[in-house]
Amino acid sequence: MPNMKNKKRIRNKPLEEKVNAKLKNLGKALESMQLPQKPKTQKTAKAQKRILSVTVKRMIDDSPDTSYLGEYSNTRESEFTIDRAHAEDCASLEANHFQTVERLERIIGHLNAWRMEEGDKPESTEWEPLDESIDALVSLQDEAMECNCGGGDMGRGELRYFNGPVENYKGESSEDIREYVRQDYDRMESLNRGDWCFMGMRAEAEVQTGSDVVQRITSGGLWGIESDSGREHLEETQREELAQLKDELAGLGFSRQRRSGERRLTADETNSSGSFVCGRMERSVR
């Protein structure tokens, strides 16, 4: 049996050169290929989300619904309508002269009945005194209804009457309804002077979602808030708007819990902005 250990290996040079050439070509092909980048995991994308700021804004409501207070008009709609051409205590206003005129009317009615009885008596001497008394009482009625003021709140070119929401006070006494309508009118006049106004409140957040682009996310917002509302009501509205904003951000993948590089949404951490001065509302009385 031949000794294989001492036998020299015979090299096949043509085959070896052919294999080396193929390996070299394969290496060049691999170098020219662009390997695909490893996709970012969801965890990495989330880590890039940031809440930059949270703000609760207060803005003037330019088109509020004031019908619950009443409306200005050139037409009187009820006995409780306020005539803006006269002062509140002017004698020409029915509410101020009604009792006096009514009392005189009853006396005039009694004298008229007496005058009719005397008319059937040719010898009666009461006709003339009765006629004079009746005329004098009618003159007193006219004086009781005359204007004794220098004018009311109505400005040049403004609507004369204010019709309050009388339907809101059904079942109340006439005296109370008149008082409530006067309160509504005073409230509307103070609105027109700019003593207070209607405003809206909205929570806003500026966020980044994995790029340099900054997006603004907002709550639904609430409008028609009276600017002089109590602090408790304003703070409650702010909390509600912040809660809506949290839901919006949660829908975009922001956690409700504090995360590294993010801000937690609480009323204490918000920047409440929107300071403003209420302006006069000329349009509501013209």
C-alpha positions, 0 to 999 in steps of 0.5 A: 500500500503506497505511503500517502503521508509522503506523497506531495499534493499536486496543485491544479493551477488553472482551477485555482486561478479560476476560483480566485477570479470569481471570488475577486469579482464577487467582492467587487460586486458586494462593495458596489451594493448599497446595504439597506439601513436598519429601520428605526424601531418604534421605541426610537421614534417615540423617544424623539417626541417632545412637548415644547410648551403648554399654554392656556389662551384667553381671547376676546369673543368678537361675536357673542350671543347677548340675546339672553340679556335682551335686545335694542330696538326702535319698537316697544314690545311690552309694558316692561320695555325700557325707553332709553330717551328718558331717565329711569325716574322720568315722569313720562315713563308709564311705570312712574306715572301709572298710579297717579294717572290711574287714581285721577282717572277714577276721580274723573270717572266719578265726576263724569257720572255725577255730571250725567245725572245733573244733566237731567235736571234743568234747574241744577247749578252743578253743571259748570263746577263739575265741568271745570273740575273734570277739565282740571283733573285732565290737565293734572293727568297731562302734567303727570305724564310730562317729561321732567328729565334731561334725557336718558342713555340714548346717544345720537343715532342709537336705538331708542328701546331696550326689550328685555327677556320678559319670557324668562320671568313668567310667573313673577310679579310686574314689579319684579319683572320690571326690576329684572329687566332693568338689571339686564339693561344695566348689564348690557350697557356696562358691556357696551361701555367695555366694563366687561366682555365675552371671551374664549378659552383654549389650551394649546401645545407646541410639539415635535413628533420626530422632526424639526417641524413644530406642530400646534395641538389645541383643545376644542375651546369654550366661547361666550365666557363673561370676562368678570366671571368668578375665579373658580369658574375660570379655573374650572374651565381651564382644567377642562380645556387642559383635559381635552388637550391631554386627550388630543396628545394621547391620540398622537402617541404622547404618554400621560405620564412624565417622560424624559424630555417631555412636559407633563400637562397640569394646571400648575405648569401652564402659562396662562396668557391672553391679557386684554382690555375689553372694548366698547361694542357700538354695534349692539345699540345701533 
